[in-house]
């Protein structure tokens, strides 16, 4: 039974081992009549464990209030609070709901999100089993309308666990959300824990710091307990997505500073230190990735704000961060004005890429010849990072054409992929021709090429692996496994190719060319659930070196990124577009058929109408953009 079916039935089944009437769910909303009913219904559908839902309307000017009142007339577990004056933030309405809640445990839900089936029961069961005043589970960010899901901080929720205190699991600080957790009401009251009120952005940073500073026992579960809906085309973006104004970054830095103060006031220097390192590893890198797209005024103010705060860091704190984060921090601290923004953004990507030039000072790697005070420690010498963690740059240029090309088909028996000609032919190699021993990708064609090949759309992917301070020269790359992965994770195509060495010194590089049949690739995407919708294929490469060491990285988009319309015997029309994400990574976008192409044109027209000055086309939808 789905969440909505459970709510409509009016009699959600009890959950074994979970006592009834234990949880209050606080739902807050402002001018969100279109979504708040779904949020409330998802909370009511959690079953008898939920004693009540307290919905707080923050002085909405649309029909949010009447929608809630209408639901309350039919659902006795729903109570509605109407604020007379808008608070300007999320903290005050949450505090109103918290004060009104009567159950032993409380959860928080935003009006445009939902709770999945069983969320409250999973968290309550863990809290009761481990006598934990805080229980947390997995939050999934769902891109709408695409429906693409990304797990938020998945490393914390791979398996059920209980932590004696946040000081024993400092990584808990990386999950600053308040909505994917259940709190003992008495615990919050005992420690006076509330949200900051007024127009305070990133109020959940401060609330979470107050919770963790009290050093509670924390139970974690692998269950998905919250669906965070990301609507990038919304008329008013959410706080976490509204990052085009530098005031957003300044508010984030302010909230982070306050969080560190809370830990220090509570006498927990380990948590304060962990929070400062987290700022480098997560917050700093996320905003650096966006700097090339910002205007000169934003960049100058961002640089000033960031340098002021980074100036409070000690060298030991910088060294505790991951290498890319501390290299970025040193470059910003050392440079008096914004510079090298594209290079910084590439280093901030996931996985990171360090672009040339590769400067040295006294034989040691540094950010630039004129910035010797920004060392790139860990690239060379006795303390060098292993090959698997090197920020190697792999460039990729993808060109699409309409001529006889290689396609893909399922291998008989195991369902794997093998090569076949472009647009709807059975295959270049006979079915009985096996893949070469010892390879995990499709084999090269066996025997002579068939005489009669249909024409079809084809792409040629040209790869270039750059050396990095001689690390690859000492252990030369021999081959690469190229993986094209559907953005929704349903299917992956893998190809193994040899790498050819060329150049010397800083120009040393290894190259390869990969041929792809686009018609068959698009057909594969359709077969695995895409229907007529456009498809996005992320491109990653695992480079294998002579010693057996390897590294996995995304491919940096280079060359012309033009949309091309190609004739297709299978689809009639195939739109092909190499695309660079906000982090500069290469993605292949395919729109098979007239209907899919028309849908893209319609969405572009709608976006242009909303943003008349925007000529950048489709918005970036990187999965690592998170608060």
Residue pairs with C-beta under 8 A, 6 or more apart in sequence:
1 9
1 13
1 117
2 117
3 41
3 42
3 45
3 46
3 114
3 115
3 116
3 117
4 38
4 41
4 42
4 45
5 45
6 12
6 13
6 45
6 47
6 117
7 41
7 42
7 44
7 45
12 45
12 46
12 47
12 48
13 47
14 20
14 47
14 48
15 47
15 48
15 49
15 118
15 121
15 125
17 125
18 47
18 48
18 49
18 121
18 124
18 125
18 128
19 49
19 128
20 48
20 49
20 51
21 48
21 49
21 51
21 103
22 49
22 51
22 103
22 104
22 105
22 124
23 46
23 49
23 50
23 51
23 103
23 104
23 105
23 106
23 107
23 120
23 124
23 182
24 50
24 51
24 52
24 53
24 54
24 97
24 101
24 102
24 103
24 105
24 106
24 107
24 185
25 43
25 46
25 50
25 52
25 53
25 54
25 106
25 107
25 108
25 109
25 115
25 120
26 53
26 54
26 55
26 56
26 94
26 97
26 98
26 101
26 106
26 107
26 108
26 109
27 36
27 39
27 40
27 43
27 53
27 54
27 55
27 56
27 97
27 109
27 110
27 111
28 55
28 56
28 58
28 90
28 93
28 94
28 97
28 108
28 109
28 110
28 111
29 35
29 36
29 39
29 55
29 56
29 57
29 58
29 60
29 64
29 68
29 110
29 111
29 112
30 57
30 58
30 59
30 60
30 64
30 86
30 93
30 111
31 60
31 61
31 62
31 64
32 60
32 62
32 64
32 111
32 112
33 60
33 62
33 63
33 64
33 66
33 67
35 111
35 112
35 229
36 55
36 64
36 67
36 68
36 111
36 112
37 67
37 68
37 71
38 114
39 109
39 110
39 111
39 112
39 113
39 114
40 53
40 55
40 68
40 71
40 78
41 71
42 109
42 114
42 115
42 116
43 50
43 53
43 107
43 109
43 115
43 120
44 50
44 53
44 75
44 77
44 78
45 115
45 117
46 115
46 117
46 118
46 119
46 120
46 121
47 120
47 121
49 120
49 121
49 124
50 77
50 103
50 120
51 77
51 102
51 103
52 77
52 78
52 79
52 101
52 102
52 103
53 75
53 77
53 78
53 79
54 79
54 81
54 97
54 100
54 101
55 68
55 71
55 72
55 78
55 79
55 80
55 81
55 97
56 80
56 81
56 83
56 93
56 94
56 96
56 97
57 64
57 65
57 68
57 80
57 81
57 82
57 83
58 83
58 86
58 87
58 92
58 93
59 82
59 83
59 84
59 85
59 86
59 87
64 111
65 80
65 82
68 78
68 80
69 80
71 78
72 78
72 79
72 80
79 100
81 93
81 96
81 97
81 100
83 92
83 93
83 96
87 93
87 197
87 198
87 199
88 198
88 199
89 196
89 197
89 198
89 199
89 200
89 201
89 203
90 110
90 195
90 203
90 204
90 239
91 194
91 195
91 196
91 197
91 198
91 200
91 203
91 207
92 195
92 197
92 198
94 108
94 178
94 195
94 203
95 194
95 195
95 197
97 108
98 106
98 185
98 188
98 194
101 185
103 185
104 184
104 185
104 186
105 124
105 127
105 182
105 183
105 184
105 185
106 182
106 183
106 185
106 188
107 115
107 120
107 123
107 179
107 181
107 182
107 183
108 178
108 179
109 115
109 179
109 226
110 179
112 229
112 231
112 238
113 179
113 226
113 227
113 228
113 229
114 227
114 229
115 225
115 226
115 227
116 224
116 225
116 226
116 227
118 223
119 137
119 223
119 224
119 225
119 226
120 182
120 225
122 137
122 221
122 223
122 225
123 135
123 136
123 137
123 181
123 182
123 221
123 223
123 225
124 135
124 182
126 132
126 135
126 160
126 162
126 219
126 220
126 221
127 133
127 134
127 135
127 182
127 184
127 219
129 219
130 162
130 217
130 219
131 217
132 162
132 216
132 217
132 218
132 219
133 183
133 184
133 186
133 187
133 216
133 217
134 181
134 182
134 183
134 184
134 187
134 211
134 216
134 217
134 218
134 219
135 181
135 182
135 218
135 219
135 220
135 221
136 156
136 157
136 172
136 175
136 180
136 181
136 182
136 218
136 219
136 220
136 221
136 225
137 157
137 180
137 181
137 220
137 221
137 222
137 223
137 224
137 225
137 226
138 151
138 152
138 154
138 157
138 180
138 221
138 222
138 223
138 224
138 225
138 226
139 151
139 152
139 153
139 175
139 177
139 179
139 180
139 224
139 225
139 226
139 227
139 228
140 149
140 150
140 151
140 152
140 224
140 226
140 227
140 228
141 149
141 150
141 151
141 152
141 228
141 230
141 623
141 626
142 148
142 149
142 227
142 228
142 229
142 230
143 149
143 150
143 230
143 232
143 621
144 229
144 230
144 231
145 233
146 533
146 621
147 488
148 487
148 488
148 621
148 623
149 488
150 623
151 157
152 175
152 177
152 180
152 228
152 626
153 174
153 175
155 171
156 171
156 172
156 174
156 175
156 220
157 220
157 221
157 222
158 222
159 222
160 219
160 220
160 221
160 222
161 219
161 220
162 217
162 218
162 219
162 220
163 169
163 172
163 217
163 218
163 219
163 220
164 217
165 215
165 216
165 217
165 218
166 172
166 173
166 212
166 215
166 216
166 218
166 271
167 215
167 268
167 270
167 271
169 218
170 270
170 271
170 274
172 212
172 218
173 208
173 212
173 271
173 274
173 275
173 278
174 278
174 282
175 208
176 202
176 204
176 205
176 208
176 627
177 204
177 208
177 226
177 228
177 627
178 195
178 204
178 207
178 208
179 204
179 226
179 228
180 225
180 226
183 211
187 193
187 214
187 216
188 194
188 211
191 210
191 214
193 207
193 210
193 211
193 214
194 207
194 210
195 203
195 204
195 206
195 207
196 203
196 206
196 207
196 258
200 206
200 251
200 255
201 239
201 248
201 251
201 252
201 255
202 239
202 251
202 252
202 255
202 256
202 627
203 255
204 627
205 252
205 255
205 256
205 258
205 259
206 255
206 258
206 259
206 262
208 259
209 258
209 259
209 260
209 262
209 263
209 275
210 262
212 263
212 271
213 262
213 263
213 265
213 266
213 268
213 271
214 266
215 266
215 268
230 238
230 241
231 237
231 238
232 241
232 619
232 621
233 606
233 607
233 610
233 619
235 610
239 248
239 627
240 625
240 626
240 627
241 625
242 248
243 249
243 287
243 290
244 294
244 298
245 298
246 294
246 297
246 298
246 301
246 302
246 305
249 287
249 302
249 305
249 306
250 301
250 305
252 283
252 287
253 305
253 306
253 309
256 275
256 279
256 283
257 309
259 275
260 272
260 275
260 276
263 269
263 271
263 272
263 275
264 272
273 317
273 320
276 313
276 317
277 317
277 320
277 321
280 313
280 317
280 318
280 321
280 322
280 325
280 326
280 328
280 329
281 321
281 322
281 325
284 306
284 325
284 328
284 329
284 348
285 324
285 325
285 328
285 348
285 350
286 348
286 624
286 625
286 626
287 302
288 328
288 344
288 345
288 347
288 348
289 345
289 348
289 349
289 582
289 583
289 622
290 345
290 582
291 299
291 302
291 338
291 341
291 344
291 345
292 341
292 342
292 345
293 582
294 302
299 338
299 341
300 337
300 338
302 338
303 332
303 337
303 338
306 332
307 332
307 333
310 329
310 332
310 333
311 333
313 329
318 326
318 329
318 330
319 326
319 377
321 329
323 376
323 377
323 378
323 379
323 385
323 389
323 391
324 347
324 348
324 352
324 354
324 391
326 377
327 347
327 354
327 367
327 374
327 376
328 344
328 347
328 348
330 367
330 373
330 374
330 375
331 340
331 344
331 367
331 368
331 371
331 374
332 344
333 374
334 367
334 371
334 373
334 374
335 371
335 374
340 367
340 368
342 355
342 584
343 354
343 355
345 583
345 584
346 352
346 353
346 354
346 355
346 393
346 556
346 583
346 584
347 353
347 354
347 355
347 391
348 583
349 554
349 583
349 584
349 585
350 583
350 624
351 391
351 552
351 553
351 554
352 391
353 391
353 392
353 393
353 394
353 553
353 554
353 556
353 584
354 376
354 391
354 392
354 393
354 468
355 393
356 393
356 466
356 506
357 368
357 506
358 365
358 468
358 469
358 506
359 365
359 366
359 367
359 368
359 369
360 366
360 469
361 369
361 372
361 375
362 372
364 375
364 376
364 377
364 380
364 381
365 375
365 376
365 377
365 379
365 380
365 469
366 372
366 373
366 374
366 375
366 376
367 374
367 375
367 376
368 374
377 383
378 384
378 385
379 385
379 390
379 468
379 469
379 471
380 469
380 470
380 471
384 471
386 549
387 471
387 475
387 545
387 549
387 550
387 551
388 549
388 550
388 551
388 552
389 551
390 468
390 471
390 472
390 551
391 468
392 465
392 466
392 468
392 472
392 543
392 551
392 553
393 465
393 466
393 468
393 556
394 463
394 464
394 465
394 466
394 541
394 543
394 553
394 554
394 555
394 556
395 463
395 464
395 466
395 555
395 556
395 558
396 461
396 462
396 463
396 464
396 539
396 541
396 555
396 556
396 557
396 558
396 586
397 461
397 462
397 558
397 559
397 578
398 459
398 460
398 461
398 462
398 539
398 559
398 578
398 586
398 588
399 459
399 460
399 462
399 559
400 457
400 458
400 459
400 518
400 564
400 566
400 576
400 578
401 457
401 458
401 459
401 460
401 566
402 455
402 456
402 457
402 458
402 566
402 567
403 455
403 456
403 458
404 421
404 422
404 453
404 454
404 455
404 456
404 458
405 421
405 422
405 456
405 457
405 458
405 459
405 515
405 516
405 517
405 518
405 519
406 419
406 420
406 421
406 422
406 428
406 458
406 515
406 516
406 517
407 419
407 420
407 421
407 422
407 423
407 424
407 425
407 427
407 456
407 517
407 519
407 520
407 521
408 417
408 418
408 419
408 420
408 442
408 493
408 517
408 520
408 521
408 524
409 417
409 418
409 419
409 420
409 426
409 427
409 520
410 416
410 417
410 418
411 417
411 418
412 431
417 442
417 493
417 494
417 524
418 427
418 429
418 435
418 442
418 443
419 427
419 428
419 429
419 442
419 443
419 444
419 445
419 517
420 426
420 427
420 428
420 517
420 520
421 427
421 428
421 450
421 453
421 454
421 456
421 517
422 453
422 454
422 455
422 456
422 457
422 458
422 517
422 518
422 519
422 520
423 454
423 455
423 456
423 457
423 517
423 519
423 520
423 568
423 569
423 570
424 454
424 456
424 519
424 520
424 523
424 569
424 570
425 450
425 453
425 454
428 445
428 449
428 450
429 443
429 444
429 445
429 446
429 447
430 446
430 447
433 443
433 445
433 446
433 447
434 443
435 441
435 442
435 443
436 443
436 444
439 496
440 481
440 494
440 496
441 481
441 482
441 494
441 495
441 496
442 494
442 495
442 496
454 569
455 567
455 569
456 517
456 518
456 519
456 520
456 568
456 569
456 570
457 517
457 518
457 519
457 566
457 567
457 568
457 574
457 576
458 515
458 516
458 517
458 518
459 515
459 516
459 518
459 576
459 588
460 513
460 514
460 515
460 516
461 482
461 513
461 514
461 515
461 516
461 539
462 511
462 512
462 513
462 559
463 480
463 482
463 497
463 499
463 511
463 512
463 513
463 514
463 541
463 555
464 509
464 510
464 511
465 472
465 477
465 480
465 499
465 509
465 510
465 511
465 541
465 543
466 508
466 509
467 473
467 506
467 508
467 509
472 508
472 510
472 545
473 508
475 545
475 546
475 547
475 549
476 501
476 510
476 545
476 546
477 499
477 510
477 543
477 544
477 545
477 546
478 498
478 499
478 544
478 545
478 546
479 496
479 497
479 498
479 499
479 543
479 544
480 496
480 497
480 499
480 512
480 541
480 542
480 543
480 544
481 494
481 495
481 496
481 541
481 542
481 544
482 494
482 495
482 496
482 497
482 514
482 539
482 540
482 541
483 492
483 493
483 494
483 539
483 540
483 541
483 542
484 492
484 493
484 516
484 521
484 537
484 538
484 539
484 588
485 491
485 492
485 493
485 537
485 538
485 540
486 492
486 525
486 528
486 530
486 535
486 536
486 537
487 535
487 536
487 537
487 538
487 587
488 529
488 530
490 528
490 529
490 530
491 524
491 525
491 528
493 516
493 521
493 524
493 537
495 514
495 516
497 512
497 513
497 514
498 512
499 510
499 511
499 512
499 543
500 510
500 511
500 512
501 508
501 509
501 510
502 508
502 509
502 510
502 511
503 509
510 543
518 566
518 574
518 576
518 590
519 568
519 569
519 570
519 571
519 574
519 592
521 537
521 590
522 535
522 568
522 570
522 571
522 574
522 590
522 592
523 570
523 592
525 535
525 537
525 590
525 592
526 532
526 535
526 592
532 592
532 593
532 595
532 596
532 599
533 596
533 599
534 575
534 589
534 590
534 591
534 596
534 599
534 600
535 589
535 590
535 591
535 592
536 579
536 587
536 588
536 589
537 587
537 588
537 589
537 590
538 554
538 585
538 586
538 587
539 554
539 555
539 585
539 586
539 587
539 588
540 552
540 553
540 554
540 555
541 552
541 553
541 554
541 555
542 550
542 551
542 552
543 550
543 551
543 553
544 550
554 583
554 585
554 586
555 585
555 586
556 584
556 585
556 586
557 578
557 579
557 580
557 581
557 584
557 585
557 586
557 587
559 578
560 578
561 577
561 578
561 579
561 580
562 577
562 578
563 575
563 576
563 577
564 575
564 576
564 577
565 573
565 574
565 575
565 576
565 597
566 573
566 574
566 575
566 576
567 573
567 574
568 574
568 592
570 592
571 592
571 593
572 593
572 594
573 592
573 593
573 594
573 597
574 590
574 591
574 592
574 593
575 589
575 590
575 591
575 592
575 596
575 597
575 600
576 588
576 589
576 590
577 588
577 589
577 590
578 586
578 587
578 588
578 589
579 586
579 587
579 588
579 589
579 618
580 586
580 587
581 587
581 620
581 621
581 622
582 620
582 622
582 625
583 622
583 624
591 597
591 599
591 600
603 618
604 617
604 618
607 614
607 618
607 619
608 614
